[in-house]
């Protein structure tokens, strides 16, 4: 009996919810257990290949090694700064970093006695690091180069930390020939530092070659060395030197041993960058022994010294940024400390550098950091609080997807910035806070992805702010520029659809005042694209260089030259052909369509009509000229004569992203091609170019010379996958059944998710630039690359929260049934409300007692089912719109586009019917009627506030303005007419059933062809 009671008690204890379940839920969340620790979820071992996580409004870091921030610090457009490091000594022994652990908010370091090599160079290319060649494993992608230094010789120096006796060196030279800019040097000169100066050392002759090279001192000499400098004479007239391995050949074992002199003393540290742009390193010393231990700590900085630390000024776009640093032991301020650490005691030393627009602001931030009793704890709390306040908690039965969710939010936060300098007044986003100066820019090509992701943050200033960065800094003719700096619009242009995202933001964060502020710039942007790049006033827009598409080396640009590129950068006009592009044209359709919607929302009907006309002209031209029914694909055109390019590129699916093609007219056949392994569906889909293209390759360019860097002739790009995923979502919801299925949507989402882990290792989430479609291996060293969406298709597609312009909450999950056993999105902000969506097939994984499928609004359950299904709930009426009542439960906007007019005389008239009564001739019995002018052969009317249900449209061309359809003596119409579904009847007007269509979405557009 006693044993039974013990077992019963243990069973009950195990069945009890965890301690967290008894706590109040985090604000905005339904389930009390829905707490997450972003540091715990994304922690990993830290080394020079792991990007630094914490960042500020103006400051971020690459992957600074050492105790603090001695390299790799970026201040907006000032790159690779050495701000400060620390020299730490215990009982006279120097301590260096041994092991390190990465957390998104900070890095934790553990020290050990030893020496540390430190490198410097005459020039370091911005995407590389001078320290890279010092640590194994030696790999070409982990290199130093002096590419683009402008010199024909450059030097690379290493301080070994302590004198060592050497016989020579092993050097590993980087080589990216024939297409790159680096090759082994012509020659190498070796210098050793002696008696305060550099002295040339004689070496045995050798010919530098790619990979490993053994360099030895002449006549078998050995040298006592502490510093070495290598001067490279670069090869040819335009090549530079790269080094990815530096290893001294030691003659005697005279290097310091790693055994600590005081094993009873431990040295640890943490370093981070606050949101307020303060770089902090906090050292913790513990004496576990029984005797005092002398310790010494010193800040090392290249900046000007002061009594309490150092100061420096850096200018960004002629705007000064003040850097002021110092340290404290908790008792006094100083840049260095020498003291005894008593037995059994722990001491903390905090060192920091603040960056601000004014000296007093920097000093204040520094003072607050140094006087805080526990600045690390305060920072970690603030970092976690940002996620708690802004994002929903998510978990599902697929651990890769769960982890990627938090990684993608971390990625967006890391790349967010708020410079408040010059033209950068709002919150905005960089494309990549990793290594390259260019990617740290505010770049237009990635901006639509960033806005679509950021709209799901609770704080609307991120999405609206980034949008306003563009609308307040237009370039030529109103077109948004390639990038924005504190000076304003810079560079030329990239193809983009920023204007289209203005409506996307409004659907989630409705703010009419901000919508009104961006409306005109969004419209001018769309009109500017048409005016400047619609050569001969065509709505099919021209791109005259593959470089400003953002998708370089696309085969269609070279198709008319047999895919020969001519080498170089591929801009020789004998080979590269200006094209009317599917992508840019589709983008501008989205821009114009959004402008029309915005103007209608603001009550500016005349402006809305103008923009809708631009959109419809674009739609019609793209469908008529770019669709090839034989290949079932949208193709770009040669600009000079509108000849179809033979190449199928992934941009052929982009029109579906904007719901440009009409449904039920055969365009859905494109998905047969997209999903076919013979064309686009590679093992790691989707290919950027179809496999049947002669220029298709996963590596290089297979036809003659040319093709380097960003390759769009086959590899898989997150940018394209993002667009295709959203196109899939729209197709599944709004188009006819076709080859595309929910399973294929999930298959692409899962592949894309898995690829965003280094070598598919779940420890290392890594979002890069593009990857090999056969292997899933990344092809560039960019990390934390902010140029795609992933959260948006997860929320709007798989989980199914559908953004709408009305008061109906719609959830339409597209996740294939049985894919995930459970999932929860708890606390998602939407239109001023909080939405929670949860599913647990078995029960008990999300919360004790919860099983099945439920949707909560503002903490109250509004829908329950056994499995995920589509639901709609009217927020204002507080009633569930059941599927059987859908036809009378929602409201929608219907746009009727009429084409085929033989003249622009008179008016177009539309009668909208809800039943067969009176259809099609008796407009007195129609549900509604409207008329519109005919402009450039097109007319458009819009009906708003329509109840969901079945309708039919009868349209006519009242050419003589007499208000009726004129007929001849035989009763045949002499004026134009048309019907929805383009219904026809050889014996008279078609019946209501032939023209009937279902209106059950917030917005629908149909096209009616006028016949005579």
N, C-alpha and C positions, 0 to 999 in steps of 0.2 A: 504493500500500500504506500509506504514511504517513497519507494522508487517511482511508483506511478505518479505521485504528487510532484516529485522533482521534475519528471518528464513533462507533466502537464504545465507546470510553471514555466519551464524553459520554452515549451511550445508557444505559450501565450506571449512570452517576452519576445520571441522571434516574430510572432505575428503582429505585434504592435507596430504602429507607424514609427519611423525614425523621429528623433527629437525635433528636427526641422518641421515635421508635419504638425506639431503642436503650436508652432509659432504662427503669427499672423502672416498672411501672404504679403509678398512684396507689392508695393503700390502698382496698380493696374493689372495684377494677375489674380486668377481665380483660385488656383491650387496652392495650398500653403507650402507644399514641397517644392514648388517651382522656383528654386533659387539656383544660381550657377555662379561659379568662381572662374572668371575669365583667365586668371593667371594659372589656375590648376589645369584647366582644359587644354591650354595651348603651351604649357611649359615643355622644354626640351633641352638637351645639352647645347651649350653655346660655344661657337667658334667663329672664325673670321668669315665663314660662309653663311652664317645665320644673320639676317637683317636685324638691326636694333629696332625695338618695338616702340617704346615711349617717345613721344614727340610733342613739340609745342606748336603755337600758332605760327611762329616764324622759323623755328629751329628744329632740325632733325639730324640723325646720325646714320652713317652707313652701317658699320659694324666695328665700332672702336675697340681696339684691344688694349691691354694694360689695365691699370687700376681706374683710369678716368677717361678723358676725351682728348687724347694726344693727336688724333687724326680722324679724318672722315666726318667732320662736322660741317653741316650746311646751314647757311643763313640765307634763305631764299635763293638768290643767284650767286652767292659767295660760297664756293665749294671747297671741300677737303681742307678745312681749317684744323690747325693744332691749337686747341684752346688751353688745356692743362692736363698734366698727368701728376702722379704722386711717386715720390721716392720713399719707401717704407723700410726701415731697418730695425731689427730686434737684436739687442745685445751686439750691435755692430754688423750683423749679418743682413745682407739685402734680401728682401722678400719679393717674389714675383708671383704672378697669377698662376695657380696650378690648375684647378678645375673651375668651371663656370657653368651656371644654369641660367637659361633664358626664361624670362616671364614677359608677357606683353608689356607690363607696367615698368619692369626694371630688370637688371641682370644681377644675379648674386655670384660673388667671386670668393674663392677659397685660395689662400696664399700658401706658398712653400718657399723655403730658402733656395736661392739659385741665381742664375744670371739670365739675362734676356737680350736677345739680339734686336737691334733697332736699325731700320733702313732709312735712307734718304736718297733723293735723286734730283738731278737738274730739272727734270720735267716728268710728270706723271699724267697719262691720259685719264680723263675724268671718269671713265667707266672701270678703271683698274685701281689697284691699291699697291702702294710701294712695299707694304709688308708681305704681300702674297707669296713671293718666292722663298720665304724663310721657313715655312712650315710644311711638313709632309702631310699627306701625300702630294707629290709634285704632279700637277695636272695642267694641261695647256689652258683650260678655262679659268684657272686660278693663277693669274699672271700679273706682272708689271710690264707696261709698255710706255714708250715715249712717243707713240704715234701722234703726229701733227704738232710736234714741238717746234717745227720750223728750222731746226738746226741739223747740220750734217754729222754732228757728233754729240753725244750726251753721256752723262756719267750716272753711276749707281753705286752708292756707298753703304757699308754695313759696319756698325759698331758691335763687336762680338760680346761686349759686356765685361769680359776679363781677358787678359792676355792669354793666348793659346799658341802652341808650337805647331806650325803647319808645314806640309810639303807641297800644298797646292789647293785647288778648288775643283768641285764639280759644278758645272753650269748647265742649265737646261734652257735652250733657246726656243722661243715660240716662232712658229712659221705658219702663215695662213695663205701662202701662195697657191695658185696663181692669182686669185681674185682679191686677196686682202692687201693690207698695207704694211705688214711686218715680215721680216726675214732675218735669219742669222746675220750678224754684222760682218763687214769685211775684215775687221781686225779688232783685237781687244788689248788695251793697255792696262796693266795692273800697277797700282800705287799702294804703298804701305805708309801709315802715319808714324813718323819718328821725329822726336825732338821738336815737336810743335809744328811740323810741316809734312807735306806729302812728298814721298820719294818714289821714283819709278823703280819697279822690281823687274828683273830679267826673268823671262819665262821661256819654256821650250816652245818652239814653233808648232802651231797647230792651225787647222782650217775650221773655223766655226761652222757647225752643221746643225740641222734641226734635232731637237731632243737632247740627250745627255752628251756633254763634252767634258773630258778630263784635262784640266790645265795644271801643269806642274812647273815649279820653280826650276831654273837651269841647274845642271850638274848635281841633281839630287839634293839641293840645298834645303835646309829647314830654316824657318823664320819664326821669331817670336812676334806675334801679331795681336793687336787689339782692334785696329780699324783697317778696313780694306776699301779701296775705291777702284771701280772698273770704268774705264772710258771706252765707249764703243764708237768706232767709225762705221756709220750706217752703210748698208749695201746700196749701190746704184745711186740714182739721183732723187728717188722719191720713196724709198723704203726706210722703215724705222726698226729699232731693235725691241724685242720683247724677251723677258726672262721669266720662267715659271719655276725655277729651282736654283737654290744657292746653298751649297753644302761644303764647309771647310774640310779639308783632308788633314786630320789630326795626327801628328807624329808621335806624341807621347800623351799619356793619360794624366794631363795636368789640369784638366777642367775641374771646377769645383764639384764636390759631391752634393747630392741632393739631401743628404741626411741633415735634419735641423740641429742647430747648436743648442736650441732651447725647445725641446719637444713639448715642454709643459706650457708653451705660449702659442696660442692660435691667432691667426690673422684672417679676418674675413672682411668683405666690403660689399656694398651695393651701389649701383650707379643708375641714374635715370635722368630724364628730361621732363620737367613739369609742363603742363599745358600753358603756363605763363612764361615759358622760355627760360627756365633756370636749369643749368646743367649741374647735377649734384653727384658727389661721390662721398659716401659715408662709411668710414672704416671702423671696425669693431675689433679691439684687442682684448684677449682674455688670458690672464695668468692663472693657470691651474696648479702652479708649483707653490713652494713654501718660502721662496726668497724673492726679493724685488728684482725686476728686470728693466734695464734701460731701453727705451724705445725712442725713435726719432722719425718724424714724418715731415715731408717738405713738398710744397706745391712746385711744379716745374711748368713754366709757361714762357712762350716767346714774346709775350706782351710786356708792356712797360710796367716796371715794379713800382709799388707804392708801399707805405708803411704797413698797410693791412692786407695787401695782396697785389693786384695788378689791374690795369685798365687798358682799353683799346677802343678805337673807333673804326668801324667799317661802313662804307657807303654802298647803298643799294639804290640805283637809279637816282644818285645824288641826294638820297635821303640817308642821314646818319643813323647807324645803330650803335649803341653804346654797350660795351662788354665790360663788366666790373666784377672782379672775383676776389675771394678771400676764404678764410677757414676759421674754425672755432673748435675748442675742446670742451665747450660747454661753460667755460669760465671766462675766456678772453678771446679776442679776435686776433688772428695772426696767420701768415702764410706758412709758418713752420713751427714745429713743436719738438722739444727735447725734454723728456721727463722720465721718471721711474714709474713702472707699473707695479703697484704693491701686490703681494701674493693674494690669491683668491678674488681679485677685483677684475671688473670689466670696464673699459673706457671706450667712449665713442668720440670720433673726430669727424667733423663734417666740413667738407670743402665744396665750394659752389661758384658758379659764374652766371650772373644774370645778364640777359640781353633785352634791351628796351629802347624806345625811341628817344628818351631823355635821360640824362645822368641821374636825376633824383628818382625817377621811376625805377631805374636799374638798382640803385642803392637800396630803395625800399624793398624791392623783391628779394634782394640778397639778404637784407637784415631779417626779413620774416622767415626765410628758409633757415638761416643760421641760428635763430633764436627759438625755433620750434622745438618742443621737447622730444618729438619723434617724427622728423620730417618724412621718413620712409613710410611709416604707417599712415600718415595723413595723405601722402601721395597715392598709395595703393587704394585707400578708401575712395579718394576722388576719382581715380581711374575706373574702379568698379562701378561707382555711382553713375558714371556716364552711360554705361551699358544698361544698368538697372532702370535708368530714367528714360532711355531712348528706344530700347529694342524689346521685343517679346522674347520670352524664354521658349526654346525649341528643343525637342528631342524626338527621335524616331528609332525604329528598330535597326536601322542601318547606321553603324557607328561612323562610317566615313562621311555620310551626309550630315550627321549631327555635328561632327567636329568642323566640317567645312563651313557650316552655318556661322559658327563663332569666328572662324578664321576670316571669312568674308566681311563680317562686321568690323573686326579688328583692322583689316586692310583698308576699309573705307575711313575709319577713324584716323588711322595713321596718316593717310594721305589728305586728310582735311586740314585746312589752314585758314587763318583769319588775319591776314597781314595788317589791315587797316593802314595801308601805305599807298599814297597816290591813287591810281585807278583801281587798286584792289581793296575795296572798301568793305566788302561783305565776306561771309564765310564762302570758301571756294575749295576746289580740289586740285591736287597735283595728279599727274598721270602715274608717277612712280617715285616715291621717296626711298630710293635704294642707292644707286651709285651715280647714274648719269645726270649731268646738269640739264640736258634737254628734257628728260622725262619728269624732272621736278617742276616743270612749267605747268601753267594752267593752259591746257591744250584743247582745241575745239573738237578734235576727232573723237576723243574719249568722253567728252562732256555729256552727251546724251545718255550713255550708260551710267555715268556717275549720278546724274539727276534721277534716273529711273530707280537706282538703288536707294539714294538718299531720301526719296519721298516716303519711304517706309519707316524713317526715324520719327520719333514723337515730336522732336523739335523741328518745326518747319523751316527755320532759318537756314538749314543746310541746303535743302533742295532749292528753295526760293532764292537764297543768296547766290548760289552757283549760277542759277539762271540769270539773275540780274547782273552778274559779272559780265555776261555776254551782251545782254540787251543794253547795257550802259557803255559798252565799248565796241560799237560796230566799226567795221572796216570800210573799205571802198564800196560805194553804192549800197550801203546797209548790210552787206554780207559780213557775217561774223569772221574775225581774223583767225589765223592759224594758232595764235597764242596771245595771251594778255599778261603784261607785266605791270609793275607800278607806273610805268610810263603810259599805259593804255594799250590800244590795239597794236600788235606787232606782226611782222611777217606777212605772208600772203594769205592763203586759205587752205583748209582741208574740206573735203566733202563732209557734211554733217547734217543732222536732223535735230539740232538744238531747239528750233522753234516748235517742232512737234511735241517736245516734252513739256512745254508750258501747260498744255491741256492735261497731260499726264499728272503733273504736280497738282493742278487744281482739283482733279478728281479725288485725291487723297487729302489734300490740305486746302479746302475751298477758302479763298481770300479774295474777294472781289476788288479790293483796293490794289493789291499786288497784281491781279490779273489785268486791271486797267493800265497799270504802269508798264507792263511788258507788251501789251497788245500791239501798239504801233511798231515798235522795233521788230517784233516777230513777223508782222506783215511785210515791213520793208525788206527784211532779210529774204523772204520768199520771192518778193518782186525783184529784188536785186539780182538773185541767182538767174531768174528768167531774163532780165534785161541784159546782163553781162555775158552769160554763158549759153543763152538760148540763141545761138548763131542763127541769123535769118529769122529771128523772132519765133523760133521753134520752142515748144515746151520740153523737148528732148534735149537735155543739157549736155554741153561738151566739156570734156576733160582733155586738155592738150598735153599732159605729162602724167605718167604713172606715179610720179613722186608725190603729187598733192592729192592723190586719192587716199593716202594713208595705207594703201594696199599695194606695195611696190612689186614690180616684176610679175604683173598679171599677163598671161599669154595673149589676151585679146589685143593688147596694144601692139603686139608684134606679129599677129596672125597674118596680116597682109604682106609681110616680108618673109614668109615661110618660117616664122618664129626665130629668125636670126635677130639678135639684139644690137649687133655692131660693137659689142663690148662697152667698156667704160661704165657710165651711169645709165646707159640705155635711153638717152635722149636724142640720139641722132635721128633726124626726121626722115632719113632714107629708110629707116627701119621701124621707128616708133610712129604710130598713126594716131592723131587726135580722134577721140571716140565720143559719140553720144552714148552716155553711160546709163545702164539700168539702175545702178545704185544711186547716183546723184539725182537722177530723175525721180526715182521712188522717194528718196529723202525729201525732195522739194514738194512732191505731192503731199507728204505728211506735214510739212511745214505750212503749206497753204491751207490744207484741210483744218489744221489746228487753229490757224488764224481766223478762219471762217467760224469755227465753233466758238472761239473766244468772243468775237464780235457779236454773234447771236446772243451769247450769254449776257453781254453787256448792253444789249438792246440796240446795237448799231447795225441795223439790218442792211443798209446800203453798202457799208464796208464789208459786211459778211457776204453779200451777193458778189461783190468784186472778187474776193478771195476764193469763193466757191467756184466761180467761173475759171479762175486760174487753175484750181485743183482739177476741175473736170476736163479742161483742155489737156492737162498733163495726163490724166487717166486715159482719155480716149486715144491720144497719140501713142502712149506706151503700149496699149493693148493692140492697136492697129498695126504698129510698125516693129515692135520689139518681140512680139510673141511669134514663135515658129511652131505651127501645129505638127510639122513633121518630126522635129526633135523634142517637142513638148517642153519647151524651155524659153525663157526670156533672154535675148541676146543683145549685146551692145552693137552699135552701128558705126561704120566709118563715117566721120563727120562730113566729108566732102560730097558723098553721094548716097548716104544712108544704106550702104550695103551691109548686110548682116555679117557680123563676125562669126566665124564657124565655131568658136570656142564656147563651151558651156562652163561658166564659172559660178561659184556659189552665190554670187550676187543675184542670180536668176530667181532665187527664192525671196529676196528682200521685198518685192511688192506685197507678198502676203503679210509681212510684218505690219504694213499700213492698211491691210484689207483693201488694197487697190483693185485686184481683179474681182469682177462680179462672180457670185456663186452660181453653180449649176450650168455653167457655160463651157465646161471642158478644161478650164485652167488648172483644176485640181490634179490633172494628169502629171504636172511637174513633179509631184511627190513620188510617182513611180520611178522617175529618173533619180531623184535625190536619195531614195532608199535602196537603190540597186548597187550591189558591190562592184559591178562593172563600171560604175560611174563615180559616185560620191561617197558611198557608205563603206569607208575603209575600216580596218579593225579598231581604230580610234577616230571615229568620224567627228565632223564631216570634212572631206577634202575641200580645199579652196578652189581646186580646178578638177574637172572631170578626168578620169583615168584615160579616156580615149583621146585626150589632147596630146599632140606630139611633144609639147613642152612640159607635160606632166612629169614631176619627179618629187620625191621626198627629200632629196639632197641635191643641191646645185641646179644647174640649167642644162638640160641634155642636148640642146641644139646650138652648137657653136659657142663662142665666148659670151660671157655676160651672166649676170644674176648673182648677186651677193647681198648679204644683210637680210632684210625682211623679204622673205620669199612667199609669194602667193600663187605659186604654180603647182601646189599639191598639199603642202603641210596644213595642219589643222590650227585654227586660230580661235582663241576664246572670244574675240570680237565677233567673228562670224557665227560661232556657236550660239552666242547670246541672241543675235538677230534671228537665227533659225529656230531656236527654242520658242521665242515669242511668236514667230510665224506659225509654228506648229500649233501653239495654243489657240491662235485665232482661227486656224483652219479647222481644228477639231470642233470648235464651237459654232462657226458661222458658215462653213462650206459643206458641200455635198460629201457624202461618204466616199472615201477614196483609199488609195494604198496606205495613207498615213493612219496609224492607230495610236491609241494611248500607250501601248507597249513600246512603240518606236520612240515616242516622246520620252518615256522613262529611260529607254536604252541610251539615248543621246545624253540625257541629263546625268545618268550614272557614269557613263564613260568620261564625260567632261569633269565630273566630280573626282573620279579616281585619278585622272591625269594631274589634278592640282595637288598632288603629293609627290615629293621628291622620290623617284623610283618606286612610286606607289607605297612608300613607307608612311603609315599613319602618324608617325612621330613628327614628320616634317611636312606640314601643309606648305605649299609653294605655288603661288599663282604667277606664272611667267608670261612671256610674250606669245610664243607659238611652239608647237610640238610636232614630232614625227607621227604621221597618221598610221604608220605600220607598227610602231613600238610604244608610242605614248611618251617618249623621252623629249624633254624640253630642248629647244634648239638655240636658246639664248640664255645669258646668265642674269637677265632681269628677274627680280623677285618682288613680291608684294606689288605686282603690277596692276594698276587701277584702271583697266581699259576694257571692262566687260561687265555684264550682269550675271548674277547667279541667284541672288536673293529674290529678285523680282520674279523670274519664272517659277521659283519655288513657291512663293506666296500666291501669285496670281494664277499659276497653272496647276501644279501638283496638288497643293492644298486648296486652291480655288477661290481665294478672296478676290472677287471681280470688282474693279473700280467702276463706279457709275456716277452720272451727274445728278442723280435724284436721291430720294430718301429711302430707297430700298437697299437693304443689305442682302447681297447675293453671294452665296458660296456654291461653287460648282467644281468639285474636286475632279481632276483629270488623272490622278494616280491610278494605275491599273489595279483592279480589285485583287487583294491577296498579296500585294507587293510588300507593304509594311504591316507588321502585326499591330503596331501602335504608332501614334504620333500625336504631338501636342504643340500648338502654337498659342502660347498663353500671354495675353496682354498686348496684342497688336493694335496700334493706333490706326483709326480710320475715320476721317471726316468728323473729328471732335469726339469720337467715341472709342471705346476699347472693345476689341473682338477677341474671343478665345475659341479655338477650334480644336477638338480633341477626339481621338479615336483609339479604342483599345479592344481588340477582338476577344481577348481572353479575360481581361479585367485585372486590376491590381497593379499595373505598371505605372500608371499616371497618378493615381491616388487611390487610397483604400476605398473599396466599394464602387469605384467608377468602372463601368463597362459599356461598350457600344460607342455610339457617335453622338456628339453634342456640339451645339454652337451657343456661345454665351455673348450677350451684349451688355457692356457695362456691369459685368459680374452676375447678370441674371440669365438663366438658361432660357433660350427662346426657341430651341429646336432640339429634338431627340429622335434618333433612329438607331437601328441595329448595325448599320454600316454607312460609310460615307455616300451621300447622295446629294443632288442639287437641292438647295433650299433658297427661299427668298422671304425676307421679313421686312415689313414696312415700319421703319423706325418711328415715323411721325404718328401713324395710327396705332402702333404697338400691336400689330396683328401679323400673324404668319400668313404668307401668301402660299397656299398649298399648290402643289403641281397641278391638281385638277382645276384650280381656280386661277391659273396663270393668265388666262386670256382676259380676265377682268381685274387682275390684282396689281398690274404695273402700268406705268406710263412711259411713253417713248417719243422720240423724234424721228419722223420719216421724211427723207429727202427724195424727191422725184426728179431725176435728171432726164431731160428730153433732148434727143438728138435727131438729125436727119432732116431738118427743116430745109425747104427749097428756097426760102427767102426770109428776110428779117422783117417783113411787113406784118402789121397786126400784132396779136398777142397769143401766148400759149395759155390754154385753160386746162385745168385738172379737176376732175371730180373724184372724190374718194368715197367708196361704198363699203358698208359693213355687211351687206346681204345682197341677194339677187334682186331684191325689190328695186325697180327703176334702172337697174344696170343694163346697158351702159349709157342710154340716151337721155334719161330723165334726171337731169342734175338737181331738180327740185327735191328728189328723194335721196340724194347723196348725203353722206354723213358730214362732209365738208367739201368746199370748193375753194380753189385759189387760181390766180392767174399771174403771169410773169412776162417780162419783155424777152425778146429773142436777141441774144448777143453772140456774134460770131458763130451762128448756126446752132447755138445751145440755149436752152432755157431751164430754169430750175425753180422749184417751189419747195418749201419746207413746212410740214405740219408738225406742231409741237403739242405736247400734253395728250397724246393719243393713248387711250387704254389699250392694253395688250389684247390681241385677238386676231381674227381673220379679216382681211381687207382685199379690195380689188380697185385698180385705178383705171379710169378712162380719160385719155388726154386728146386734145384736138388743137389744130392750128386755126385760130379765128383770123384768117388772113385779111378779111375786109372789115373787121371790127364790128360785125353786126350782131354778135352775141349768140350765134347758132352755127351748126355744122351745115354748110350749104351742100345741096345735092343737085344732080342733073334730072332730066325728065324720067330716067329709068330708076331713080332713087339711089343712084350710086353717089358716094361723097365726092365732091369736087375740091374739098379742102382736106388737109392732112389730119390723120387720126392715129391713135396707138393705144395699147393696153399693157398692163402689168404682165410680166412673164413673156412679153411680146407675143401674147396669145393671138391666134388667127383662126378664121373659120371661112372656108371658101363659099359658104352659102349665106353669109351675113355676119353680124357682130358675134363675137365669141360669147359663150355663157359665162356666168360668174365663176363657176368652178374652174374654168380654164385659166382665168386671170387671178385666181385667189392665191394669196400668200399669207404666211403667218408672221405677225409682228410680235416678238416676245423678247426683244433685246432693247436696251436703252436707246440705241441709235441704229438706224438702218437706212441704207440708200439703195434705191432700185433705179434701173435705167429703162426708159421707154423709147423705142424707136418709132418716129413719126413716119407713116407711109401715106402715099398719095395715089 
